[in-house]
Amino acid sequence: MNTGYVVLIPSSSQQIKVENQHDYQDVTSMVAMAKTYATTEAFIDSKYDIRIQKIGSNYKAYMRTSISGNWKANTGSAMLEQVAMTERYRLWVDSCSEMFGGLDICAVKAVHSKDGRDYIIEVMDSSMPLIGEHVEEDKQLMADLVISKMSQLLMPGGTVPSPLRPWAPQTKPAKSPGQAQLGPPLGQPQPRPPTQGTFPF
């Protein structure tokens, strides 16, 4: 087996770097004991990671560089910074969006190798985690986008629902002729109600 491979175990979302045949045999025995499967891919000696996200018409690009020297840029100490959105990055995320039916919210993760080449390694949908200093802004963008889409689907033509009508005043039903009256007849003196603190005898 050639050196410089990464073994991915989907059931645990783990990635293990193997550099020789003995390392690979150790990993395969672990996978067999777990009764799962694994895939392998060529190891890319990366300089930094790239993430491009799309929320409606808003685009952002981030670069993550490992400080601790770990081959995984998302492990250990790393520096995350927002970078300029280039036409190349926009093409990546727009193309991936169209491939899956026109996603309004998605992100693309790529690796920039030390030889200057870029490799797209993952595409995420609306379940993508938010990163960087603009998390609250991105949350608001997502909320506004969802409300806008719901309004278009539930209210065709952009009509706004009418406000609730006030309750109509209730009227007492008219008495029918011959209906018995409760209490003393009209024109006769009414009994005086007892005052507070006294009791009738």
C-alpha positions in Angstrom: 0.0 0.0 0.0 1.2 3.5 -0.8 1.9 5.9 2.1 -0.1 9.0 2.7 -3.7 7.9 2.9 -6.7 8.8 5.1 -9.1 6.2 6.4 -12.7 7.5 7.0 -15.1 5.6 9.2 -18.6 7.0 8.4 -20.3 5.4 11.4 -18.2 7.4 13.8 -17.2 10.3 11.6 -13.6 9.6 12.3 -10.6 10.2 10.1 -7.3 8.4 10.6 -4.1 9.1 8.8 -2.0 6.0 7.9 1.5 6.2 6.6 2.4 2.6 6.0 1.0 -0.9 5.6 1.2 -1.7 9.3 -0.9 1.3 10.3 -3.4 0.3 7.7 -3.7 -3.2 9.0 -4.2 -1.9 12.5 -7.1 0.2 11.3 -8.7 -2.5 9.3 -8.7 -4.8 12.4 -10.5 -2.1 14.4 -13.1 -1.6 11.7 -13.7 -5.3 11.6 -14.3 -5.5 15.3 -16.7 -2.6 15.1 -18.6 -4.5 12.3 -18.7 -1.4 10.1 -17.0 -0.3 6.9 -14.4 2.3 6.0 -13.2 4.2 2.9 -9.8 5.5 2.0 -8.6 8.5 0.0 -5.3 10.0 -0.8 -3.8 12.2 1.9 -3.5 15.9 0.9 -0.8 17.9 2.6 -2.9 21.0 3.1 -1.8 24.6 3.7 -5.2 25.7 4.9 -8.9 24.9 4.7 -11.5 27.0 2.8 -15.2 27.3 3.5 -17.6 29.1 1.3 -21.2 29.6 2.5 -24.3 30.8 0.7 -27.4 32.1 2.4 -29.8 33.4 -0.2 -27.9 36.2 -2.0 -25.3 36.6 0.8 -21.9 34.9 0.4 -19.0 34.6 2.8 -15.6 32.8 2.5 -13.4 31.7 5.4 -9.9 30.4 5.7 -8.7 28.2 8.6 -5.1 27.6 9.2 -3.7 25.1 11.7 -1.4 26.7 14.4 -0.7 23.5 16.3 0.7 21.7 13.2 -2.0 19.0 13.3 -2.7 17.6 9.8 -6.4 18.3 10.6 -7.0 22.0 10.5 -10.1 21.6 12.6 -8.2 19.9 15.4 -6.1 21.6 18.0 -5.3 25.4 17.7 -6.3 27.0 14.4 -6.8 30.5 13.1 -10.1 31.4 11.4 -10.4 34.5 9.3 -12.8 35.8 6.7 -11.4 36.3 3.2 -12.5 38.0 0.1 -15.2 36.2 -1.9 -13.7 35.6 -5.3 -15.5 34.6 -8.5 -13.9 31.2 -8.2 -15.4 30.6 -4.8 -18.8 31.9 -5.9 -18.7 29.5 -8.9 -18.0 26.6 -6.5 -21.0 27.2 -4.2 -23.4 28.2 -7.0 -22.5 25.1 -9.0 -23.1 22.8 -5.9 -26.3 24.6 -5.2 -27.6 23.9 -8.7 -26.5 20.3 -8.6 -28.9 19.6 -5.7 -31.9 21.4 -7.2 -31.1 25.0 -6.3 -30.2 25.2 -2.6 -30.8 28.6 -1.0 -28.6 27.7 2.0 -25.4 25.6 1.5 -21.7 25.6 2.1 -18.6 24.1 0.4 -15.5 22.9 2.2 -12.2 22.7 0.3 -8.5 22.0 1.1 -5.7 24.2 -0.4 -2.7 22.0 -0.7 0.9 23.1 -0.3 1.4 22.6 -4.1 -1.2 25.3 -4.8 -4.1 23.1 -5.8 -7.7 23.2 -4.4 -9.7 20.1 -3.5 -13.4 20.2 -2.7 -14.0 17.7 0.1 -17.5 18.3 1.4 -20.8 20.0 0.4 -23.3 20.9 3.2 -27.0 21.9 3.0 -29.0 24.0 5.5 -27.7 21.9 8.4 -24.3 23.5 8.0 -22.8 24.9 11.2 -22.3 28.7 11.4 -18.8 30.0 12.1 -16.9 33.2 12.3 -17.7 36.6 13.8 -21.0 37.0 11.9 -23.0 34.1 13.4 -25.8 36.3 14.6 -26.0 38.1 11.3 -26.2 34.7 9.5 -28.9 33.5 11.8 -31.0 36.6 10.9 -30.3 36.1 7.2 -31.6 32.5 7.5 -34.7 33.6 9.4 -35.5 36.3 6.9 -35.0 33.9 4.0 -37.3 31.3 5.5 -40.1 33.8 6.2 -39.8 35.2 2.7 -40.1 31.7 1.2 -43.1 30.8 3.4 -44.8 34.1 2.4 -44.3 33.3 -1.3 -45.7 29.7 -0.9 -48.6 30.5 1.5 -49.7 33.8 0.2 -49.6 33.8 -3.7 -49.3 37.2 -5.2 -47.7 38.6 -2.1 -51.1 39.5 -0.6 -51.1 40.3 3.1 -53.7 38.7 5.3 -56.4 41.2 6.5 -56.3 42.1 10.2 -58.7 40.5 12.6 -62.2 42.1 12.6 -63.3 43.5 16.0 -66.1 41.6 17.8 -69.6 43.0 17.0 -71.4 44.4 20.0 -73.8 41.8 21.4 -77.5 42.8 21.5 -80.1 41.4 23.9 -82.8 39.3 22.3 -86.2 41.0 22.2 -88.8 39.5 24.5 -91.7 37.8 22.9 -95.2 38.9 23.8 -96.6 37.3 26.9 -93.2 36.3 28.2 -93.2 36.3 32.0 -91.2 39.0 33.7 -88.8 38.2 36.5 -89.0 40.2 39.7 -91.6 42.9 40.7 -93.7 44.4 37.9 -92.6 47.7 36.5 -93.9 50.8 38.3 -93.7 49.2 41.8 -91.0 50.1 44.3 -87.9 47.9 44.2 -86.5 46.4 47.5 -83.4 48.2 48.6 -80.3 46.1 48.6 -78.6 45.7 52.0 -75.6 47.9 52.6 -72.2 46.4 53.2 -71.7 45.2 56.7 -75.4 44.7 57.5 -77.6 41.7 57.2 -81.4 41.7 56.4 -83.7 40.2 59.1 
